[in-house]
Amino acid sequence: MNVFVTRTAPSAIIARLESVGNVEVYAGDRVITRDELHQAVVGKHGLVTMVTEQVDGALLDKKALARMKRSAYLVNPARGPVVDEEALAWALQQRLIAGAALDVYEQEPTIHPDLLPLENVLLVPHLGSGTIETRTAMATLAADNIVAVLSGRPPVTPIP
């Protein structure tokens, strides 16, 4: 399986992924290009994207999906625009890949209608921040902002 992470992914996540057998982790100090991604997916059994930067156009389009093994699963918990949902629906309908799981969408919160009736795709709401640690940190940051403003100081995380 290939896992694509980018330079802003926490090093602990990268280390944990690299500790799993039979997983190729593509991480580094630069974002992988569309062409590199297309070449890397050839013949792979699975792909997990963890691209954390904004992307300009889908990295995974018809060309990339058609090059994956028919037994491949695509998991995208990263950014919706990483995957061309119309191309993904086509690849799933044609059984070019075995299945997919998404918790982010190209046009959030809208999901491409061709994905909805498919039985070989799992579609869930974005749950990436759904951990006790993350939600606690979010609540603490909100409280810190409230205390700062009510104390006459600027907010910790001002909104421009």
N, C-alpha and C positions, 0 to 999 in steps of 0.2 A: 504494500500500500504506500502511496505517496502522501505526505503531509506538507503543505506549503504554508510556511509562516513568513512573516516579514520582520524587518529589523525592529519594529516597535513591540513585538510580542515579548512578554516577560521571559527572561532567561530561564526561570523555573519551569515554565511551560515547555520551552524548547528542550530542556534537559530531560523532562519526564517523557516527552515523545521519543527522544533518541534512545531512552532506556528500554523501549518496547522492541521486541524482536521483529524482524521482517518489515520494519517501517523505515522508509527513506524520508528524512526531514530536509527540506530545502529552506534554509534560513541563511541570512547574511546581512551585510550592511547595505544592501540595495534591494529594490523591489524586482522580482522576477519579471521578465518581459513576456508578452503574449506568445511570441515565437518559442521561447524557452519552455513555457508551460505546455504548449501544444506538443513539442518534442518529448517532453518528460512524461506525458500521459499515455504515450503509445504502449499498448499491451499491458497496462497496469490493471490490477484487480480492484483498486479503490482509490479514492481521492478525497482528502479532507482539505478544505481551504481555510486558512486563518489569516487572510490578508486584512490588515487593520487600517491601511491607508485608503483614501478615496481612490477609486479607479476611474479611468476614462474609457468607458465602453466595456462590454463584457469580455473577460479573459477567457471564459469557457463558452464557446460558441458551437455551432453545428460541426465545424471542422474538428475541433478538439474532442467533442463528445463522440463523434464517429470513429475516432482513432482509439478509443478505449476498448478494453475487452468486453465482451457481452456479459461477463460475470461481474463487471465493475459496479461499485456503488459510489455515488457522489454525495458527500456530506458538506453542506455549506452553512456554518454558523458564523461566518465572517461579515461580509458586506453583500447586500442583495445584488448590486450591479455586477458582481464578479461573474454571475451566471446569467446567460441569456435564457430566460424562462421559456420563451417560445421554442428555442432550439432544444431545451431540456425536455419539454413536453413531447416534441417530435421524436427525440432519441428514446424516450420511455415508451411511447406508442409503438415505435418500430422495433422495440426490444433490442436496441443497439447497446444499451447498458441495462443492468438488472434492476437498479432502483436508485432512489435518491431520498435524501432527508434535508429539509430546509427549515431554518427558523428565522431567516431574513429573506427579503423579497426585493425584486428589482424596483418596483414602484410601491413600496410599503405605504399603507397597510394592504394595498390591493394585491391579490395573488392572480397570476395569469389564469384565466378560466379553463384553459386546456389541461392544467395540472389537477384541477379539483376532482374530476371523476376517476382519476387513475388510481389503481390499487397498488402500484409499485412505487409510490412516493408517500413520504411522511411529511406532513405540513403542520408546523406548530408555531405558536406565537414566539416572538423573540424573547428568549429566556437567558441570554448570555450573562446578565447581571444578577440572575436569580440565586445567589448564594448568601448565606448568613453574613459572611465577612463583607461582601460587597454592599449588601443592603445596610449593614451596620455603618460602614464607612460613608455611605450616601446620607444616612440620617444624621450622622455626626457632623458632616460637612454642612448640611442644611442648618443644623443647630448653631454651629460656629458662625455662619453667615448672619443668622438672626441676632445672636448675641453681639456681634461686631457692630451691626447697624444700630441696634438699640442702645449701644454704648457710645455712639457718636463716631465710631471708626468706619473706615470703608469696608465693604464686604470682602471676605476672603477670596471669593471667586466672582468678581463683578461681571455682569452681562453687558457687553458693549452696546 
